[in-house]
Amino acid sequence: MKFDRFAPVGVFDSGIGGLSVLQHIRHILPHESLIYFADSAFAPYGEKSEADITERCIAVTEFLLQQHIKALVVACNTATAAAIKALRERYPDLIIIGIEPGLKPAATVSQSNVVGVLATQFTLQSEKFNSLRAHISAESSVQFEVQACVGLVNQIEKGELRSVATLKLVRNYVTPLLQAGADTLVLGCTHYPFVVNLIEQVIREYQSETQTSTTNIQLVDTGLAVATQLQRLLEQAGLSLLAIQRPPTISAYTTSSKSSLRNAFNHLLKIPDSEVHIFAMTEVAPVVSPC
């Protein structure tokens, strides 16, 4: 399978969370055209079976290949845990980059040797995550405290980034990790960077109540590492665009509401309507409704 260096990079997630990764890719690779796929009608992936997630990931990948992508970023921790192996086996010639919780960088920066991990239930129960956790714990003596954040992805998908209900969820999930002595929190889902303000608010509240405000709590987001890895692999394959040879474009597809995805681009990434072409789909198929 041959790939065109002028072709776009495909990025997909169960919803809008992968936009946090797309943002890093645009910064690191400003000359690349991008196609984003938000599978919002089937979100959250974290509450589905491995077989169902893998089936969706293959279907989305097939669609993106029909759009002639030259590389694929699976910008979803849950999808990576469930399906990255199957995708790489099925598409051996395609550059495929997944994302996983940043346990190793978190272990490196932690001073208390206690790291809290915020993630979906599926990610935390996956063999891939637990193998990584055991390996890094043995290597570093760091203790990983995990917290499944049930319902948080739904709140973010609804755009409730500062609501009372979302704050309550964040408080319920972050506080136990701080109580366990974590001085580093891993954002183990690409949706979570969009509620960093609430996470930091809960940290401040906890430190004020416990008089531990001198403790510097680190937040680890692996989106930048994914973008850097994409840059490296594109350059290695001779597929990168290192200068402006064609104006880059952004296209986006969603299995849910065009207006919701448009709002996410506008409000989360500050990308105006004129710079992104958004299409709605009722299923993963090459038939779309252009905006």
Solvent accessible surface area in square Angstrom, and as a share of the most:
residue,aa,sasa,rsa
1,M,136,0.61
2,K,199,0.84
3,F,45,0.19
4,D,80,0.41
5,R,85,0.31
6,F,61,0.25
7,A,10,0.08
8,P,26,0.16
9,V,0,0.00
10,G,0,0.00
11,V,0,0.00
12,F,0,0.00
13,D,1,0.00
14,S,5,0.03
15,G,0,0.00
16,I,13,0.07
17,G,0,0.00
18,G,0,0.00
19,L,0,0.00
20,S,7,0.04
21,V,1,0.00
22,L,0,0.00
23,Q,85,0.38
24,H,51,0.23
25,I,0,0.00
26,R,83,0.30
27,H,145,0.65
28,I,44,0.23
29,L,8,0.04
30,P,73,0.46
31,H,42,0.19
32,E,5,0.02
33,S,18,0.12
34,L,3,0.01
35,I,13,0.07
36,Y,0,0.00
37,F,0,0.00
38,A,0,0.00
39,D,0,0.00
40,S,25,0.16
41,A,62,0.48
42,F,68,0.28
43,A,23,0.18
44,P,18,0.11
45,Y,3,0.01
46,G,8,0.08
47,E,108,0.49
48,K,68,0.29
49,S,59,0.38
50,E,101,0.45
51,A,75,0.58
52,D,71,0.37
53,I,0,0.00
54,T,24,0.14
55,E,118,0.53
56,R,35,0.13
57,C,0,0.00
58,I,36,0.18
59,A,32,0.25
60,V,0,0.00
61,T,0,0.00
62,E,66,0.30
63,F,3,0.01
64,L,0,0.00
65,L,34,0.17
66,Q,90,0.40
67,Q,45,0.20
68,H,137,0.61
69,I,3,0.02
70,K,0,0.00
71,A,0,0.00
72,L,0,0.00
73,V,0,0.00
74,V,0,0.00
75,A,0,0.00
76,C,7,0.04
77,N,5,0.03
78,T,4,0.02
79,A,0,0.00
80,T,4,0.02
81,A,21,0.16
82,A,12,0.09
83,A,0,0.00
84,I,9,0.05
85,K,149,0.63
86,A,34,0.26
87,L,0,0.00
88,R,114,0.42
89,E,118,0.53
90,R,133,0.48
91,Y,15,0.06
92,P,106,0.67
93,D,83,0.43
94,L,11,0.06
95,I,27,0.13
96,I,10,0.05
97,I,8,0.04
98,G,16,0.16
99,I,6,0.03
100,E,68,0.30
101,P,7,0.04
102,G,4,0.04
103,L,0,0.00
104,K,132,0.56
105,P,63,0.40
106,A,0,0.00
107,A,14,0.11
108,T,107,0.62
109,V,63,0.36
110,S,10,0.07
111,Q,159,0.71
112,S,53,0.34
113,N,71,0.36
114,V,20,0.12
115,V,0,0.00
116,G,0,0.00
117,V,0,0.00
118,L,3,0.02
119,A,0,0.00
120,T,13,0.08
121,Q,85,0.38
122,F,30,0.13
123,T,1,0.01
124,L,18,0.09
125,Q,128,0.57
126,S,11,0.07
127,E,152,0.68
128,K,75,0.32
129,F,6,0.02
130,N,56,0.29
131,S,69,0.45
132,L,43,0.21
133,R,73,0.27
134,A,63,0.49
135,H,114,0.51
136,I,4,0.02
137,S,33,0.21
138,A,91,0.71
139,E,113,0.51
140,S,42,0.27
141,S,90,0.58
142,V,5,0.03
143,Q,94,0.42
144,F,5,0.02
145,E,47,0.21
146,V,54,0.31
147,Q,41,0.18
148,A,26,0.20
149,C,5,0.03
150,V,79,0.46
151,G,23,0.22
152,L,5,0.03
153,V,9,0.05
154,N,59,0.30
155,Q,19,0.08
156,I,0,0.00
157,E,38,0.17
158,K,129,0.55
159,G,51,0.49
160,E,59,0.26
161,L,28,0.14
162,R,171,0.63
163,S,33,0.21
164,V,128,0.74
165,A,54,0.42
166,T,0,0.00
167,L,29,0.14
168,K,125,0.53
169,L,43,0.21
170,V,2,0.01
171,R,87,0.32
172,N,78,0.40
173,Y,28,0.11
174,V,1,0.01
175,T,30,0.18
176,P,56,0.35
177,L,5,0.03
178,L,11,0.06
179,Q,121,0.54
180,A,45,0.35
181,G,37,0.35
182,A,4,0.03
183,D,12,0.06
184,T,0,0.00
185,L,0,0.00
186,V,1,0.00
187,L,11,0.05
188,G,0,0.00
189,C,9,0.06
190,T,5,0.03
191,H,2,0.01
192,Y,1,0.00
193,P,26,0.16
194,F,32,0.13
195,V,1,0.01
196,V,38,0.22
197,N,86,0.44
198,L,8,0.04
199,I,2,0.01
200,E,67,0.30
201,Q,56,0.25
202,V,2,0.01
203,I,13,0.07
204,R,143,0.52
205,E,55,0.25
206,Y,41,0.16
207,Q,20,0.09
208,S,83,0.54
209,E,139,0.62
210,T,60,0.35
211,Q,165,0.73
212,T,54,0.32
213,S,82,0.53
214,T,134,0.78
215,T,59,0.34
216,N,108,0.55
217,I,27,0.14
218,Q,75,0.33
219,L,51,0.25
220,V,19,0.11
221,D,57,0.30
222,T,21,0.12
223,G,1,0.01
224,L,88,0.44
225,A,63,0.49
226,V,9,0.05
227,A,0,0.00
228,T,66,0.39
229,Q,67,0.30
230,L,0,0.00
231,Q,53,0.23
232,R,120,0.44
233,L,34,0.17
234,L,0,0.00
235,E,82,0.37
236,Q,134,0.59
237,A,58,0.45
238,G,50,0.48
239,L,21,0.10
240,S,7,0.04
241,L,11,0.05
242,L,121,0.60
243,A,51,0.40
244,I,125,0.63
245,Q,91,0.41
246,R,138,0.50
247,P,112,0.70
248,P,59,0.37
249,T,70,0.41
250,I,13,0.07
251,S,22,0.14
252,A,0,0.00
253,Y,18,0.07
254,T,2,0.01
255,T,9,0.05
256,S,55,0.36
257,S,43,0.28
258,K,59,0.25
259,S,69,0.45
260,S,56,0.36
261,L,3,0.01
262,R,54,0.20
263,N,73,0.37
264,A,7,0.05
265,F,0,0.00
266,N,41,0.21
267,H,120,0.53
268,L,32,0.16
269,L,12,0.06
270,K,154,0.65
271,I,3,0.01
272,P,63,0.40
273,D,71,0.37
274,S,96,0.62
275,E,88,0.39
276,V,3,0.02
277,H,95,0.42
278,I,0,0.00
279,F,38,0.16
280,A,22,0.17
281,M,8,0.04
282,T,132,0.77
283,E,104,0.47
284,V,30,0.17
285,A,23,0.18
286,P,88,0.55
287,V,123,0.71
288,V,46,0.26
289,S,64,0.41
290,P,92,0.58
291,C,80,0.48
